[in-house]
Amino acid sequence: MNGLKQKFIDTVEFLSDAIAKIFTPSKDDFPATGEQPYKGDSASESK
């Protein structure tokens, strides 16, 4: 019975760790890029 109880505790801990990892905010430290102007070709007029 003790082994079954430990297996249940391990399973609950595994699932709670997975749920916590999914729903915690990311810790990525990306630089803020802001607005990027487009400097490509302008639209040509077709006739």
Secondary structure, DSSP 8 states (H G I E B T S, - for coil): -HHHHHHHHHHHHHHHHHHHHHHS---------------S-------
